[in-house]
Amino acid sequence: MNISNLKPAKGSVKHSKRIGRGAGSGKGGTATRGNKGAKARSGYHQKVGFEGGQMPLYRRVPKFGFKNLNRVEYVGINIDTLNALAEAKNITDFNVEVLKQNGLISAKDRIKILGRGELAKAINVTAHAFSATAKKAIEEKGGVATVIE
């Protein structure tokens, strides 16, 4: 056996149907597209969700709800996360830059500090919003919770 006599296994290679190559090919004339109609024409494209003229699903199902254009999305960071970071890297002042450097937020995220967990020491936190329990927990330990306007 050598490279010159290698060939694929029997039946593993299928040859594509040669369509529209004259009457002798057996697939000439209409080229397996049938007679007339949109599907027989060149450039035919079926719309996404087209159901053969039946009212499509996306139009049968009723619309509901709305999207509040004024909604402000926050990235929630819990106190236990800040506490773990404070102990690991000896940080006492948390602001947008510190959280960005440590991979907790990305460039344009707004931050909300949430109240899950306990604090071991006093920390100063600057964020866009605080939950009531988070603010209380930070201030009980002697820290400062500053809101960014």
C-alpha positions as CSV (number, residue, x, y, z in Angstrom):
1,M,0.0,0.0,0.0
2,N,1.2,3.5,-0.8
3,I,-0.2,7.0,-1.4
4,S,-0.9,6.3,-5.1
5,N,-3.5,3.6,-4.4
6,L,-5.3,5.1,-1.4
7,K,-9.0,5.8,-2.0
8,P,-12.0,6.5,0.2
9,A,-14.3,3.7,1.5
10,K,-17.1,2.5,-0.8
11,G,-20.2,4.7,-0.5
12,S,-18.5,7.4,1.6
13,V,-18.1,9.9,-1.3
14,K,-21.3,11.2,-2.9
15,H,-21.3,13.1,-6.1
16,S,-23.6,16.1,-6.3
17,K,-26.5,16.0,-8.7
18,R,-25.6,17.7,-12.0
19,I,-28.8,19.7,-12.7
20,G,-29.9,21.6,-15.8
21,R,-27.3,20.1,-18.1
22,G,-29.5,19.1,-21.0
23,A,-32.1,16.5,-21.8
24,G,-29.5,13.6,-21.8
25,S,-28.7,14.1,-18.2
26,G,-32.2,13.2,-17.1
27,K,-32.3,16.4,-15.0
28,G,-32.6,19.0,-17.8
29,G,-35.6,21.2,-18.7
30,T,-37.0,22.3,-15.3
31,A,-33.9,21.2,-13.4
32,T,-35.9,19.3,-10.7
33,R,-37.7,22.6,-9.8
34,G,-41.1,21.5,-11.1
35,N,-43.2,23.7,-13.4
36,K,-43.7,27.4,-12.8
37,G,-44.3,29.2,-9.5
38,A,-42.0,31.3,-7.3
39,K,-39.8,28.3,-6.4
40,A,-39.1,27.6,-10.1
41,R,-37.7,31.1,-10.6
42,S,-34.1,32.2,-10.2
43,G,-33.4,34.4,-7.1
44,Y,-36.2,32.7,-5.1
45,H,-36.0,33.4,-1.4
46,Q,-38.5,32.3,1.2
47,K,-39.2,34.7,4.1
48,V,-38.1,33.5,7.6
49,G,-41.2,32.2,9.3
50,F,-43.2,31.7,6.0
51,E,-45.8,29.0,6.5
52,G,-47.1,28.5,3.0
53,G,-49.6,31.4,3.2
54,Q,-51.0,30.3,6.5
55,M,-50.9,33.1,9.1
56,P,-47.4,32.7,10.6
57,L,-46.8,31.9,14.3
58,Y,-45.2,35.3,15.0
59,R,-48.5,37.0,13.9
60,R,-50.8,34.5,15.5
61,V,-49.4,34.9,19.0
62,P,-50.5,38.1,20.8
63,K,-48.1,40.9,21.8
64,F,-47.6,41.6,25.5
65,G,-45.5,43.6,27.9
66,F,-43.4,46.6,27.1
67,K,-39.7,47.7,27.3
68,N,-39.1,50.6,29.7
69,L,-36.7,52.9,27.8
70,N,-35.8,54.7,31.0
71,R,-34.7,51.6,32.9
72,V,-31.3,51.9,34.6
73,E,-29.4,48.5,34.7
74,Y,-27.1,48.0,37.7
75,V,-24.4,45.3,38.2
76,G,-25.0,43.9,41.7
77,I,-22.0,43.4,43.9
78,N,-22.5,41.8,47.4
79,I,-20.8,42.8,50.6
80,D,-19.2,39.3,50.9
81,T,-17.5,39.8,47.5
82,L,-16.1,43.2,48.7
83,N,-15.0,41.6,52.0
84,A,-13.2,38.7,50.3
85,L,-11.4,41.3,48.0
86,A,-10.5,43.5,51.0
87,E,-8.9,40.5,52.9
88,A,-7.1,39.1,49.8
89,K,-5.7,42.4,48.5
90,N,-5.8,44.6,51.6
91,I,-8.1,47.2,50.0
92,T,-10.1,49.6,52.2
93,D,-11.4,52.1,49.5
94,F,-13.6,50.6,46.8
95,N,-14.6,52.8,43.8
96,V,-15.3,52.2,40.1
97,E,-11.6,52.0,39.1
98,V,-10.7,49.4,41.8
99,L,-13.7,47.2,40.9
100,K,-12.8,47.5,37.2
101,Q,-9.2,46.5,37.8
102,N,-10.3,43.5,39.8
103,G,-12.6,42.3,37.0
104,L,-15.9,42.8,38.9
105,I,-17.3,45.3,36.4
106,S,-16.7,46.4,32.8
107,A,-16.1,49.9,31.5
108,K,-19.6,51.5,31.5
109,D,-21.4,49.4,34.2
110,R,-23.4,51.1,37.0
111,I,-22.8,49.5,40.4
112,K,-25.3,48.6,43.1
113,I,-23.9,47.3,46.4
114,L,-26.1,44.5,47.8
115,G,-26.3,43.3,51.4
116,R,-25.5,39.6,51.3
117,G,-22.6,38.6,53.7
118,E,-20.7,40.1,56.6
119,L,-17.9,42.6,56.8
120,A,-14.7,41.9,58.8
121,K,-13.4,45.5,58.8
122,A,-14.4,49.0,57.9
123,I,-14.4,49.8,54.2
124,N,-15.2,52.9,52.2
125,V,-17.4,52.2,49.1
126,T,-18.3,54.6,46.3
127,A,-21.0,53.3,44.0
128,H,-24.1,54.4,42.0
129,A,-26.6,52.8,44.4
130,F,-26.8,50.8,47.7
131,S,-29.4,48.5,49.1
132,A,-30.6,49.6,52.6
133,T,-29.1,46.5,54.2
134,A,-25.7,47.0,52.5
135,K,-25.5,50.7,53.5
136,K,-26.4,49.7,57.1
137,A,-23.8,47.0,57.2
138,I,-21.0,49.3,55.9
139,E,-21.9,52.1,58.3
140,E,-22.2,49.7,61.3
141,K,-18.5,48.7,60.8
142,G,-17.4,52.3,60.6
143,G,-17.2,52.5,56.9
144,V,-18.6,55.1,54.5
145,A,-21.1,54.5,51.7
146,T,-20.9,57.3,49.1
147,V,-23.4,57.5,46.2
148,I,-22.1,58.6,42.8
149,E,-24.5,61.1,41.2
